[in-house]
Amino acid sequence: MQTILVLGAGLSSGSLIQYFLDQSDRGWKIRVGDINPELARQRIKDHPAGEAFHFDVFNHEQRSLEIRSADIVVSLLPARMHYLVAEACVELGKNMVTASYLSPAIKALDESARKKGVVLMNECGVDPGIDHMSAMQMIDKIKAEGGCLKAFESSTGGLVAPGFENNPWQYKFTWNPRNVVLAGGEGARFLHNGKFKYIPHHKVFRRIEIIEVPELGAFEVYGNRDSLTYRETYGLHNLDTMFRGTIRRPGFCEAWDIFVQLGATDNTYVMEDTENMTHREFINSFMKYRTDIPVETKLALYLGVDEESAMMDRLRWLGIFENTRIGISGLTPARILQKILEEKWKLDPGDKDMIVMQHQFDFILKDQHFKRYSTMVFIGKDSKQTAMSMTVGLPLAMVAKQILTGQFNEPGVQLPIIPAIYDPVLEELKEYGIYFVEEESLIS
């Protein structure tokens, strides 16, 4: 009997846990620990191979006891907590997988993990995760064909599925709202036609690209943090263009930029008296003091738009001009905005979400310039079995299986960017309807 220890029973855990339970006849026992044991029990659903329990990652004794008893650890805890788990895994000689970005703290465990023979596999969800696997598979394929890659662009978006974009923003939260509100706060860096480009945070949503997705049409893309780090990750040091972005429906970026310009996405300071502040007072606090015109008029003048425009309709729909009390003390502007949005952008019970991912590869082959598109569109089953949870949880579970069954055992801090990992995982994902469609054209 092998024990799979799953730490965290949040949004992305459902598909992963079900995957393990469905294959528990392999001799697997699945133990799910969460600070909220009832949430863990809901994920197990009384399955005989599952066990739910209360878990506190800051309880050193419990952390060590649980990890020592496991054959592999899957950490779905908040990103800042992964290091505690990883450190214990190295100390106790246990392999670990996670969907989160590789942190400097975990990266520093590489040497000790190698000495202990421990695999610390990171970035195995959707983005990061499926993006790595699918991109590297195509990059390796182009190289094997004899092609010389000149440009690589990759973008991903978590969106509502067609037919469910039933609000003026055509957007709802399908993942962590905090990440959406703080998006762009670090600015963006990328390489374009041999030139390094740097976009400050207050310009991120004004510098967008347009992509075409087969059967779905046009989408906006804004720069996603530091694209340049992926030159090292993918071994691409001689590119002319390297860009990673986030996908949204047309019009979203222009509207979201309003909050950026106001300062409503700032998370660096706490506002006063937020427990008594209203939505209307929150928005008004960022604008010039005037009592002769209403807040709506002030904002329209500030933006340079007609007060009856579609842009203002989007803002009215969010309820930012209402006299609704925020009701919580000690909040930053970003946390207040998040609270307002969570009330309006939540998925309804019948909603479906969608993951869109597109890679673009420009390469030279036999003195000819080709462009190849690789696009994934995956729609969730409902508001619980979401596309986001499935594309995060399933590849993570599949990578864990590769390690647990001994098909991958290279020790150290790892990413899923080698054929031994990405080939079997991408092939198995097709069984769940998660796959890429390729298109190629001759440029010159």
ZATOR-952936 format. One record per residue: residue in one letter; x, y, z of N, C-alpha, C, O in turn. Coordinates in steps of 0.02 Angstrom, whole numbers, plus 50000, padded with zeros to 5 digits. Last residue first. Example, Ala and Ser with C-alpha at 12.3 -4.5 7.8 and 13.67 -1.06 7.14 Angstrom:
<nodes>
S506424988850354506844994750357506455000250394506705005750402/A506604971650390506154977550390506604983550390507124983450423/
</nodes>
This chain:
<nodes>
S503805166247725504215168347668504725162947650505115163747604/I502795159347797502825166647797503225169147737503015173847702/L501695146347794502345148447766502335156147761501925159047726/S500905140047942500885143747880501595145647859502035146547902/E499955128448040500605130948016500515134647950500115132647908/E499195123248190499115126348124499795129048103500175131648145/E498565111248306499125114748274498925117448205498545114348168/V497785110048461497685109748389498225114048356498325119748375/F497955100348610498135106148569497995104748495498075099148471/Y496865095148746497345093948693497445100348652497075105248659/I495855087148846496325092748852496885091548801497325087348812/G495015076548859494815081848813495265087948816495085093248790/Y495515066448931495045070848966494825076648922494475081148946/E496425060748850495865056548870495325060648906494745058548910/K497425070148844496965069648787496345065548804495805066748777/L498195067548954497725073048958497225072948900496655075348908/E499065057748907498515055748951497985061248956497395059848963/E499945065648831499565060248799498965058348842498415057248816/L500495073848928500105076848874499685071648838499125073048817/V501155063749004500635067949034500195070948980499585070748985/P502115057748918501555053848945500995058048974500415056048970/D502885070148884502565065748835501995061648864501445061848837/Y503395076349002502865079548964502525074948913501925075748900/I504345067049060503765069449097503215071849048502645069649053/A505245063848963505045058549008504445060449051504075056149074/P505545076348900505085071548869504825066148916504255064048911/I505495090049018505875084848983505375079648956504845078748985/I504905098949103505105101349036505525096348998505865098148950/P504335101749238504105096549191504265098149118503815098649077/L505745104349347505175107049312504975101849259505395097949237/Q506525101149509506375099649439505775103749414505365106249452/V507805098349620507265102949604507135102649529507595103849490/G508185080549641508325087649638507715091849625507155089149618/P508265065049544508215069149605508385076449593508705078149543/E507255056549436507835060949436507795065549497507335069649500/N506255047249413506575047349479507205051549482507635050449524/F504845041249335505305046949338505595047249408505225047349458/Q504275029249359504425030849289504855037049283505185038149232/G503865025949487504565025049470504745026549398505305025249377/T502625028949529502705022449497503425021149474503565015949444/L502805041949576502605036749623502725029749595502895025149631/I503075049049459503585048449511503435042549557503875038749574/Q501895047849389502525046149356503075044949407503485040349400/K500995053149482500965045949466501615043649433501865038249447/A501335066649477501435062949539501435055449527501825051749557/V500895069149348501615069649362501765065849426502265062249430/M499525067649370499865063249323500615063349333500945058149328/A499235078049459499145071049480499515066249435499805061349459/L499515088749374499895087949436499845080749461500335077849482/P498565087249274499275086149258499705085349320500195081649319/L497365089049360497505082849324498245082149304498535076849318/G497355102249420497405096149459497615089949421498005085949447/V497295111849315497805112249368497905105449401498475103149408/T496255107649237496905108749204497465110049254498055109549236/M495235106949334495445100949298496135101849267496545097249269/S495085119949379495275114749427495525108549392495985105249416/M494735126249255495335128249293495555122749341496145121049343/A493555120449219494135119549176494775121249213495285117949204/T492735113449365492915118849320493505116949275493885112449291/Q491625107149440492135103749399492345108549344492165107849285/K490835118249480491255114749528491815110849492492395111349511/S490115123249376490455128149419490875124849473491245128249508/D490545111249246490065115449283490465119949329491065120549322/K491545107149157490905103649158490365107749192489785107749170/G492535118649055492375114749114491675111649110491275113349067/I493405117848902492825120448938492655115748996492615109748988/F494865122748822494555117448863494005120648906494125125448941/V495915124448691495305127248719494965121648757494785116548728/M497535127348634497115123148676496515127148700496595132648726/T498585128148493498055131248532497655125948570497455120848542/S499945133348408499725127548447499225130148499499415133948544/Y500575138548252500135139948310499955133348343499825128348309/R502025143148168501605137648191501215139748253501505142348301/K502755149548026502425151248089501955145548107501535143448066/F504325149447938503675146547954503415149448019503795151548062/H505385153547811505125155947874504415153247884503965154547844/Q506735143947741506055146547737505795148247807505965144947856/D507925137247749507925144147722507225147047712507145152047677/K507565125747819507785125347750507705132047714507445132547658/L506675134947930506815128047911506965127947836506555129747795/I506455145448065506755144847998506915137547985507265134348025/F504975150148155505605146548147505815146348074505405146948028/D503915155148282504205157148217504875153648211505295154048255/F502525149848369503225148448356503415150948286503105148948237/Q501395152748496501575154648427502335153648419502725156248459/H500125145148594500835146248581500935148248508500585145648464/Q498745148048698499005148048629499755149548629499995154348659/M497355143148789498085143748787498315143548715498095139248676/V495965145248890496235146248822496985147048828497225151148867/I494765137548985495475139148981495665139748907495535135248867/M493195141949054493585139948996494315141949005494465147349029/D491685137449145492275141549130492675138549073492505133249047/K489925138749161490515134849142491085139549127490995145049100/D488555140249278489075142849234489605137649218489715132949255/G487585137049369487555133849303488095135949256488115133749198/P487905144749486487905137449487487905134049419488205128749411/D489025158149435488375155649454488365148049450488775145149415/L490555164349493490225159749447489545157849476489495156049535/K490695181849533490695174849552490335170649500489865172949467/W490765195649517491085191349467491095184049487491495180249459/K490165202049626489875202749559490155197849508489805195949460/E490855199549741490125199449745489805199549676489235197449669/E492145201649702491945194849720491185194149724490905188849711/L492225215549688492195211349629491955204249644491605201249604/I492285219849822491755222149778491665217449719491105215649701/K493485213449861492855212049896492255214049852491765210349847/Q494415219749777494305212549772493635210649804493255206649775/L494365232749826494145231449757493995223949749493495222149717/I494925230249952494245232949946493965231449877493395229149870/R496185225849917495745221249953495025223649951494555219649948/A496715237449857496635231349818496155226449852495765223149818/P496755246649966496325247749908496185241349868495625240049848/T496725236550118497075240350067496585241950010496055238850007/L495825237450273495925234750206496335239450163496295245550170/G495355239550407496055238050393496195235150324496625230950317/S493695232150425494225236950441494905234650415495015228750402/I492245230650331492835227150359493385232350369493505236450325/G491195237350264491055233550324491635229650355491535225850402/I490735244250151491245239050144491235234450205491275228350198/R489035248150115489615248450161490095242750147489885237050134/T488395255549971488485249350008489105249750052489645251450027/N487985265449884488135267149954488145260949998487935261150056/E488765263549722488235262449770488455264249841489055264549855/F489715263749628489425270249645488875269549698488555274549716/I490065250849601490565254949635490295261849654490615265449693/G489345240749538489085243449601489575248049637489505249149697/L489595235549415489975232849471489725235449539489885232549591/W488815243649335488595236849346488965233649405488675229549441/R489585255149327488955255349364488735248249382488495247049437/L490615250449244490765252449312490135252649355490135250549413/R489935248049124490295242649157490415244249231490325239949274/D489475260949097488985255649112489325249749147489045246849193/M490655267249064490335269049126489805263949146489695262849206/M490835260848938491335260348991491035261949059491155258249107/A489755264848864489785257848884490295256848940490205252548983/S489225281448923489585276848880489565269648907489375268548965/E488695292148988488235286848968488565281648923488225277848889/E489735300849002489455297949063488975292349048488845288149092/D491105298548892490415300848902490115297248962490235291248972/V492765301248957492265297448921491575300348935491475304148983/G493875305149032493775308048966493285304148924493355303648864/L494115301549160494275296649109494225299549039494515296748992/Y493675312949227494365310649238494585305949183495155306149160/L492345313149187492785318549166493515316449172493935317949129/A491915301449251491865301949178492325307449151492655306549100/L492125305049384492515299649355492495299849279492995298649246/K491205315649398491925316749410492345311349376492855312749344/T490015308949374490235314149328490985315549336491335316449287/E489965300449485489965297649418490225302749367490615300949323/V489915309349593490505305249583490535302549512491075302349482/P489165325349544489165318649574489805314749556490175316649510/I489765342049583489545336949534489575330149567489965329049614/D490175349849688489675352749643489425347849590488935349249555/T491195345849764490535344349790489975346749744489385345749757/R492785338749748492285343149719491605341049746491455335049750/Y494405333749752493845335849796493405340849760493615346449745/K494855321049634494895327949658494285329649700493725327549686/M494885303649688494785309149641494805315949675494765316549736/F494895293349776495465293749730495425299849684495885301149645/S493695293349844494305295049881494915295849837495415298849858/N492715288449762492775295749767493435297749801493695303149788/I492805274849787492995277449721493125284949725493595287349694/F492365275049924493005271949904493235274749837493815276949831/E491105280349917491635284249951492325281549933492805285349928/R490465269649854490485276249822491035280549852491395284049815/H490565259549948490875258749882490975265449849491495266849819/T490905267350109490475264350058490855263449993491395266249984/M491655264550270491685267350202491195263750156491095257750162/N491735257950388491165262550378491135265450308490625268550289/E492885250650375492285247150399491655251450390491105248650384/T493885259350342493565255550287492945251750310492525249950269/D494665268950408493935268550420493575264650366493015266450346/E495985271050289495675272550354494915271450352494585272750302/M496915258350204496495264250205496155265050273496065260150310/V498595253250198497925251950225497535258450227497795263550249/Y499645249650055499465253450115498745251950135498345249650094/T499875241949943500445243649985500275247550047500715248750089/N499105238449837499065234149896499605235849947499765231649989/D498095245949715498685246649758498595242449821498085242849854/T497045247049634497355240449637497975240449681498345235549683/A496635260249630496215255549667496495248549670496225244349706/G497195270149558497565267849617497185262749657497395261049713/L496685274349437496415277349498496855275849559496885279749606/Q497355265949350497505273049349497235276649411497545281449434/V496745253549384497475254449391497645261949395498025263949439/F495435255949349495595254749419496345255649433496545258049485/I495595257449210495305262849250495495262049324495695266849356/D496015245249162496515250549170496255256449209496645260149239/W494855238349141495235236949202495745242449216495905244049273/A494485243549015494075244849073494455243749138494405247749185/E495525238848934495385246048937494975247848999495105252849032/C495385225048954495985228548976495875236048982496105239149030/F494115221548898494255220648970494835225048992494785228449043/G494035222648761493745227848803493905227348876493845232348913/P493995205348721494075212348700493695217248744493115216248761/R494505194348857494065196148801494145203548784494335207548826/R496225189648888495575192248909495155193748847495415194248791/I497705181148933497165182148884496535184648918496325182148971/T499365186048963498735183748992498165185848945498145191448921/G500985180748896500445185248912499845181848942499815175748948/R502685181648851502155177848884501615182648907501755188048934/F503925181648727503375185248759502885180248790502695175348759/M505285184848634505065180348688504545184048729504705188948762/T506185186148484505585188048521505415182748573505415176748557/D507375181148442507255188148429506665190748470506635196548489/L508405169548536507785171748506507785179148491508135183048523/N509415162548596509565166148534508935168448498508925169148437/H509105154848704509525160648716509655164848653509955170148657/L508175144048777508105148148716508485154748724508205159548749/G507905134948879508535134548843508515138348777508805136148728/Y506805136648957506715132848896507355132048856507355128848803/T507365144049065506965138049077506925133649016507005127549021/E507965154948999508375150149036507995143549045508275138149035/R506845161048947507395159448902507845154148934508085149548901/Y506035164049052505895157749016506415156248963506425150648936/T506345176449097506595170749136506505164149098506855159349112/L505675185449016506375183949000506645177949039507125174649017/S504435188949057504475183649006505195181248997505315175748972/D503815193749201504475193449169504525187549121504645181849142/R502115198149182502725198649222503365198049180503425201449129/N501325196949043501305193449107501995193349139502405189049125/G500475208848942501095205748964501055202949034500795206149080/Y498855204348876499305209048908499915205348936499875199348951/V497805201848740498345198948780498755204548810498975208948774/E496125198948683496665203448703497175199548744497015194648778/F495475189648543495565190648614496135195648626496565196448583/A494325184848413494875189048438494865189448514494345189648546/G493715167848391493825174748370494395178248405494885175048426/L493355154648401493155159148455493275166448439492975170848469/E493855147248296493145146348314492905150948369492305151148384/P495505149948348495055146548302494365145348333494305142848389/V495905165848403495835158948425495325155448380494765157948373/E497055178448377496455175148350496455167848373496945164248363/I497575192348478497675185748449497015183148423496485185248445/I498295207948505497685204448486497875197748455498305197548410/E499105215648646499115212648580498445209248568498075207948615/I499315231148737499035224548727499135222248655499235226248610/R499595242148843500025239248791499805232048779500075227448809/R498785245048945498725249348886499145246748828499065248948771/F499075237549052498435236149019498295240948961497755240748931/V500355242749089500275235749068499635234649028499645231248977/K500605254949142500505254649069500345247649044500215246648985/H500885254249274500315258349256500195258749180499755262249157/H502045246349281501405243449302500805247549279500275244749264/P503035248049130502885249349201502175247249217501755246449172/I503835236949025503215240649033503085241749107503025236949145/Y505175235048922504995235448992504375239848999504375245648980/K506045225148805505495229748818505305229248892505275223848921/F507455223148703507155221948769506635227348783506765233248773/K507445217648536507485223148582507135221348648506595218448648/G507215207448444507895208748466507985214348516508555215748536/N505805207548435506235209048377506935211148397507215215948371/H505685208648604505295209448542505755211748486506055217048489/L505545201848763506005203048707505595203348643505195198848629/F504945208848919504955203948865505445206048812505735211548815/R504115212449070504745212649032504705207248978504465201748991/A502965222549162503095216949117503755218049081503935223649064/G502365225749331502545227749264502655221549220502465216049239/E501855221249447502585220949441502825223349372503425223149357/G500485221849428500795226149478501555226349475501855231149499/G499855213049346500175218849315500545223249363500885227949343/A498615208449465498955207149401499245213649372498925218849373/L497865209949577498555212249580498945211349515499525213149511/V496645204249539496665211249560497385214049558497485219849540/V497035190949514496745195049460496815202449477497005206449435/N497465186449638497945186749582497695191049525498085194349491/R496255186949709496815191349729497315191949672497565197449659/P495455176749656495305183749642495885188549657495985193549623/N495965162149585496095166349643495975173749627496345176649588/W494715158449462495305156549501495385161649557494915165249573/T493725163749394493775156549388494365153849429494495147849431/F492675177349400493245174149432493205166649422492715163449441/K492185182949237492025180849305492635177549334493065175149297/Y491715193449100492235190449141491945188549209491515192149236/Q491085203249026491195196648996491735192849034492155189449005/W490675215149077491395213949075491575207549037492155206549019/P489285214649078489625219449034490375218449028490675220748980/N488885196849075488915203349110489325208149066489665205849020/N488935183249031488315187149033488345193149080487885194249119/E489625172348969489945178848980489395184148983489395188948944/F489115160648930489075162049002489405168649019489455170449078/G489355159248798488675158348820488565159948893487995160548916/P490975152348815490475155648773489765154048795489595148248809/A491565152248988491455149148923490955153048882490555156848909/V492645164049066492015160549064491905157948993492115161048944/L494425160349082493855164449062493205160649074493215154749090/G496095161649096495535158249128494925162649119494895168249146/G497335160948968496815164649004496305160049035496095155149004/T498985162948903498475158748934497965163248968498125168548994/S500265162948778499765166448818499235161548843499065156748809/S501825165148704501375160448738500905164348783501125168548822/E502995165348573502505169048613502005164148641501785159648606/F504565165548504504105161448542503655165948584503895169948624/A505645165548363505175169148406504705164248440504485159348410/K506545156748305506715163848307506265167748355506475172748384/L507245140648293506725144848322506955152048328507495153348354/C507615131448159507945136248204507415141148229507165145248191/G507355113948123507165120948122507555125048173507795122448223/G507485100548122508035104448093507895111848090508265115648060/E506605093048189506475093748117507035097548081507065097848020/A507065094948316507165088348286507045088548211507355084648174/K506595107948338507315106748335507465100048301507925099548261/I505225105348339505495109748288506245108648281506515108448225/K505175097048454504965094448389505255098648332505505095948283/D505555105648555505975099848541505805096848473506255094348438/I504445114248546505125116848536505595111148518505995111748472/M503395105548580503425108448513504125111148498504375110448442/Q503745102348712503635097048664503695099648592504005096548549/M503765114948770504395111248762504325105448713504795103848677/A502395118148765502885122248731503535118448719503805118648664/S501815108048844501625108648774502135112848735502285111248677/M502465110548969502495104048936502355104548862502715101748821/H502175124149001502865121648995502895115348952503285114948904/D500755123549003501115128148957501835125948946502075125848890/I500515114849106500355112649038500695117148987500905114848934/G501375124849197501265117649196501155115149126501625113649090/P500875140049281501365135849247501185128349251500905125949300/D499605134449206500065139949190500315142749256500005147249284/V499255121549260499085123649191499555129149167499865128549114/G500455113049351499745114149342499575115849270499745111949225/C501775111349393501455105849356500705106849347500345101949335/E502845117749468502535120649408502215115449363502365115049304/N504065105349526503665111449531503325113149465503485110249413/M504685092149621504425094049555503935099849562503445099449600/L505925085749694505495091449710505265094449644505605098649614/V506475070049739506215074049683505765079549711505285078249748/V507925064849826507235067249829507055071349767507445075649746/G509185060449863508815056749813508085058549809507665054449792/K509955067849945509475063449978509095059149928508725054649947/K510665075249852511035070849897510575065849931510775060149944/R509605082549796509975077749755510365072849799510375066849785/A509255090549904508765085749878509115080449836508945074549839/S510385098549918510225093849972509715088649949509725082949972/E510295105649795510885101449812510715096349865510895090449859/D509005112249803509195107549750509765102849770509705096749762/L508535122049884508555115249913508825110149863508865104249880/A508395133549814509005132949855509075126049886509605124349912/K507125132349765507685131349719508335130249757508765126549734/I506395136449876506395129349857506975127749810507275122449814/A506735150149872506855146149933506865138749917507305135049941/P506295154849748507015154649763507175150249823507695146949824/S504975143949685505215149649725505965149149735506245143749733/L504075139649547504665138049584504925144249619505075149249587/Y502305141149557502945143549530503515141449576503445141549637/S501335126149595501525133149602502195134649568502585130249554/A500975113049602500785116649541501065123749540501045127049488/T502105100249660501665105949671501525109349604501905108649556/V502735085749742502545089249681502075094949700501705094649749/M504065076549821503525081449825503385084349756503835085349716/N504745062249909504645066149848504035070849856503565069249892/K505705061550059505065060350024505015064949963505205070849966/G506695062550163506795058350104506165056750066506085051050042/L506625071350266506355064650278506405060050218506185054250221/E507195082950212507455080250276507235073050285507635068950310/V506355084850102507065083550093507355080250155507725075350151/C505135087350168505195081750121505925079850109506105073950107/A505405099050238505285092850276505355086750231505615081550253/E505535107750129506095106850176506015100350215506505096650224/A504245106950075504815104650036505415103350082505765098250073/V503455112750177503345105850156503955103050121504175097450135/L503985125650179503965121650241503875114250225504195109950256/Y503745129750047504435128650071504445124450134504875120050141/H502385131750034502695125950002503385124450031503585118650037/M501835143350080501905137850128502265131850099502455127350136/R501615152249979502115154150030502255148450079502755148750116/A500555146549906501245146249881501765147549934502295144449935/P499395136650000499605143149973500355143149959500745140049995/L499445118949953499395124350002499535131049968499795131049911/L499595107449890499135112249860498995117949908498475121349903/S500795095749870500645101849907500205106449865500415109049813/V500905079249889500655084049841500445090249880499965089949918/V502135067249921501755072849949501555077449892501975079449851/I502275049549937502365055649897501915061049926501375059549952/D502175041450045502615039349991502745045049942503275045249910/A502115046250221501885046450152502405043550103503005043250119/S502585047650348502155041850335501935041350262501605036550243/R503255059650348503635053550359503245047350340503525042350318/I502185068450338502635067650281503045061250288503175057850238/E501605067250467501225065650407501685064350347501565059650309/L502665071150552502345064650560501985062650496502055056950473/S502955084350511503465079150506503155072150508503355067750470/R501725090650543502005090950475502505085250464502485081850413/Q501625088650681501145085450636501415085250565501335080150530/E502735096350723502675089250741502205085550693502355080150669/H502445109250674503045105650652502985098150665503165094050623/N501165117150615501275112450670501845107750650501745102950613/F500945123650500501395126950547501515122750610501915124550653/V499985116450433500675116150408501175119250456501765117550453/D498805106850498499085113550509499815113350489500225110450525/F497395097550457498125098350449498315105650457498015110050426/H496195085250489496405092150501497165092550495497525088450523/F495795073550356496005075350424496195082650428496315085950377/A495145059550265495205066850275495405068250347495205064650393/E495515046850154495475048650224495595056150231496095058750205/G495055034050034495215040850054495145041950129494765038450163/A494585022049996495315022949991495535029850014496125031350014/P493195023150007493565018750054494315019550051494665017850099/H492485039350005492815034049967493235029750014493585032350056/D491795050150058491715043450090492015037750050491835031950059/K492295061449988491625058749974491545051549999491245047449965/I493455069249980493515062049983492865058449967492865053149935/R492985082349981493385080149924493425072549921493435069549867/Q492365083150104491965084150044492335081649982492025079049935/R493465082050188492985076650186492545077050123492365072050093/A494065094550167494425088550147493945082550141494005078550096/L493095102450226493245103350155493595097150128493455094850073/E493235098250357492595096950322492685097650247492385093950208/P494485102950398494395095850384493745094150348493715089150313/N495375115750359494655114650365494515107350348494435105650290/I496675113750336496525117250398495775116850412495565117450470/D496855096950274496705104050264496565107250331496355103850378/G497365082150192497385086450251497265093650234497535096250185/V497015066550137496935073550119496885077750183496435076850223/R497705051950076497565055750138497565063150121498045065750093/I497405037849992497445045049981497235048650045496655048350065/K498255023549947497845026550000497945034049994498515036449992/W498375011849816498485018649841497995020249897497405018649894/G498335000949733498605000149800498765006749832499235007349871/R497675003049620498395001949613498725000549680499324999049684/D496435006949652496544999649649497274997949633497464992049634/S496395020549638496625017949704496705010349704497015007649750/Q495995028249535496525023349522496785020149586497335017349587/D495065036749588494855032449533495375027049517495195021849490/L495855043849679495355039149704495135034249650495035028349663/F496615051749591496945046849634496445041649659496595035649659/Y495565059449535496015055549492496365050049532496395044249511/Q495075065949646494655060949613495065056549567494935050549562/I496155074549673495975069349721495555063949689495655058049702/L496105082549554496705078749573496535073049620496745067349609/S494855088449560495015084049504495615079649520495635073849502/G494995095949686494465091049672494635086049618494575080049628/S495975105849701496105099149727495605093849704495775087949703/S495795118949673496125114949622496185107649642496435103549602/L495185124749788494835124549723495145119649673494775116449636/G495825114649925495515120549896495255119249826495115113549806/A496455106650019495855104149986495465109749953494855109749953/G498055101950070497645107350042497065104450002497155100249958/L499065089150031499005094550079498655100550047498935103750003/V499005072450013498795078549980498675083850033498245083050076/L499975058750005499775063950051499625070350012500075073249982/I499755042449969499815048949936499545054149985498965053950003/T500495027350009500105032950034500275039349997500855041349994/Q500325010749952500685017049948500215022749971499625022849955/M500424994050000500005000050000500445006350000500885007050043/
</nodes>
